[in-house]
Amino acid sequence: MPDRGFLPSDAPPLRAVLVDDEPAATSWLAELLNRHPHVEVVGTAEDARTAERLLDQLRPDVVFVDVRMPRRSGLAVLDRLAPGMRGVVVTAYPEFALAAFEVAAVDYLLKPVTAERLDRTLARLAGVTPRQVRHQDGDGSTAEPEAERIWLDTGGQTAVIQPEEILWIEAEENYSRVQCRGQPSLLVRRTLAQWEEQLPQAVFFRVSRSLIVRLDQIKRIRWRAKGGTLLEMAGAETPLTLGRPATRRLKERLDRGVG
């Protein structure tokens, strides 16, 4: 059985609503969620309109929603979530991944959902690095889940990357520029706030309003006059330049350790 002790013992229950026009899919997901002592399924809906009324009444923490449903897409539900609510897409169709993340979905689950994959979603919702969630395999040993892919819309094309490839992310208005190890940077339609929702906080840190860096890929820190910093990152030729406030935040974060 998976070890589901990654949620804090004193954490309040995560209240969830499930939206799917397939009763069997709803029942299966509810069964998986009910195995978690800190998750409470408070309602279900079979279409977008019913779901929106339910969300207004119950104010859950998270909604798990299918994409293809009668009359209206489940993505419309996510696009109208109230502040504080988070959404997870659950679908049989991988081609909706980009659209899901454009409406700030926390995660994207492909049917049939497995207990191990759902654990990683719940870990992300709880602010725990998915790699910290460990599972028992058949011979009793522990194994870590494979890294999750990230689909990126780069303007007419789709790029697929792994989180561990990312070195830093810089904001450019409503876009962001992603620098991966040994590759040209990518300009994508995603804000830093959306990146923060998806990336593990143990190693990715927002040092300023416009920059997120991967802490465990910092190769060298060169302190400069007037409190600035040059960061040399593994796999990148050009260092990052930080000002005084960002340098102070980075130092405070590194003092707490990485990972």
N, C-alpha and C positions, 0 to 999 in steps of 0.2 A: 504493500500500500504506500502511496506517496506520503511524505512527511509534510503536513500542512501547518507546521508550527512557525511559519515565516511571518504570520500576522501577530502583532503585539497582543499579549494576553488581556490588556486593558482597553483594546481598541473597541469603539462602538460598532454595532452590527452594520454591515454594508447592506443597505436596503436596495433591492433590485426589482426592476420591472422587465418582463420578457415580452417581446413583440414578434409574433410569427404567425403566419396563416396556416402553418402545418402543425396540428396538435401534437403529433408524434415528436416533432423537433422540439417543441416547447417542453413536453414532458421529459425528454432526455436531458435537456439543458437544466431544467429544474432539479432533476435527480442529481446531476453532477454538482450543482451549486449547493444543494441541501447537505452534501457531505462535508461542507465547510461550516464549522461552528460560528464563524463570524459573518456569515452571509445569510440574509433573510429575503426570500422571494415574496414580495408584498403584493404583486399583481401581475396579470397577463392580459394581452390583447391580441386580436387577430387581424387588425387593420390599423392604418395610420391615424384615422380620425378618432377611433376608440382609444388608441394609445395616448394621443394628446390630451384627451379629457382625463385619462387616468393619471398622467403625469401632473396635471394641474391639481388633482385631488390629493395624490399621495406624496408628491415631492420626494421621489426616491433619490438615492445617491448616484445610481447608474442605471442605464437602460440598455439591454441587449436587444438588438433589432435586426430583423432580416431586411434585405434590400427589396426583393421582388415580392410585392403584395398587391392585392386587388386595389384598383383605383389610384392609389398614391404610393410612391416609393418610401421605403423606410428611411432613406437619406433625408427626406423632408422632415421627419421627426427629429433627427439629430440636428438639423439646421435651426430648429426652434427650441432647443433645450434652454431651460432657465439657468441663470448663473448658479454655479455650484454643482449642477448635474453633469455627469459624464456619459459618453456613449461608446458602445462597443458594437461593431458590425458582426453579424453571424450569418454567413451565406454560403451557398454552394458555388458561387461564381467569382473566380479570382479577378476578373476584369474590372470589378468595381472598387479595387483597392485605392486607386488614386482619388476617386470621387469621395471615398470614405474619409480619407485623411484631409481632404479639402474642407470638410465640415468638422474638422478637429476630433475625429474618432480617436479614442485612446488606443484601440487595438482592432485587429481584423482577423476574425476566426473563420476558417473554412470548415464546412460540414463534411463529414461527421466530426463534431467536436470531441476531442479526447480529454480525459481528466488531466493529463500532464500539460497539455497546451493551455487549458483553462486555468491551471494553477499559475502559469506565467502571467496571464492577464490579470488575475486577482492580485498577484504580487505587484504588478505595475500600478494598479489602482491604489494599493496600500503604500506606494512609494518605496517598495523594496526592489532591489536589482534582480531581474529575472534569473540571473546566473546563481543567485544565492538560494534558489529553490531547488532542492535536490530530491531525487526519486529513487525508489528501490527497484532494481531490475530483477530478472528472474532468479538469479543465483544469490540474491541478498545484498549485493554490493551497490554502492551509490553511483549514479551517473548524472552528469549535468545535461540539461536540454541543449539541443543545437541552437545556434544563434539565429535570431529572427531577421528576415529580410525586410528591407524598407523600400517601398516603391516611391519613386520621385518623378514628378512631372517637370520636365526641363524645357517645356515649350514645344509641343508637338511630338515629343519623344518620351520614352519611359526609361529611366535608369533604375537598376536594382542594386542596392548596396547592403553590406552588413554593418551593424553598428560599430564593430571593432575596427572597421576601416576608416572611420571618421577621426580626423585630427582636431578640427575646429569648425565652427559655423559662425558666419558674420551676417548681421542684419543689413538688408538693403531695402528700406521702406517696407512694403508688404511682402517682400521676397527675402530669401536668405541665400547666401553663397556657402556651399559646403566644400570643404577641402578634405579629400581623402588621401590616404597614404600612397605616394608615388603616382598620383593621377592629376589631371587638370581639374580645377574647381568647377562646380556645377551651380548654376543659378536656378533656384526652384521656387515655386509658389507656395511658400510655407513660412510662418512667422516663428520667431524664437520661442514664443510661448507654446506653440504647438510642438516644437522640438522638445521642450522641457517635459511635456506630458509623456512623450514616448521614450526618451532616452534614460538609461539607468543613472540615478543621481549619485551613486557611489563613485563614478568615475568621470561623469560629465558635469561641469560646473559653469554657471553663468557668471563670468567675472565682471561684466558690465551690461548696460542696456542693449549693447549691440554685438556681444561676443560670448560664445560658449566654447570652452576648450575641454579636451580630453586629458584629464590629469595624469593618467598613467602613461601617456605618450610624450610628456615633457622630458626632453633629453638634457637640457641645460638651461639654467636661469642666469641671465647676466643683468645684475643690478646696475642701473645707470644713475647719473647725477640727477638731482631734483626728484628723486623718488620713482623714476620710470623703470621699465623692465623690458628686456628682450627675451622672448621665449624661443628656444630652439626645440623644434618638435621632431620626433623620429619620423623619417620618411619624407621630410619637407626640406627644400633647399633654402627657402626664405623664412627668416624668423618673424615672429609676431611682436609687434610693439604695443606695450601697455602703458597707459598713463598712471599717475599717482593713485587715484581712487581704485582703479582695477588692480594695481599691484598690491595695495593694502588688502583688498578682498581676497586675492589669490593667496597671499601669505597667511591670512587667518584660516583659510580653508585647508591649506597644506599642513598647517600646524595640527589639524585634527586627524591627519592621516588620509590615505587614499584606499578606497575599497571597503 
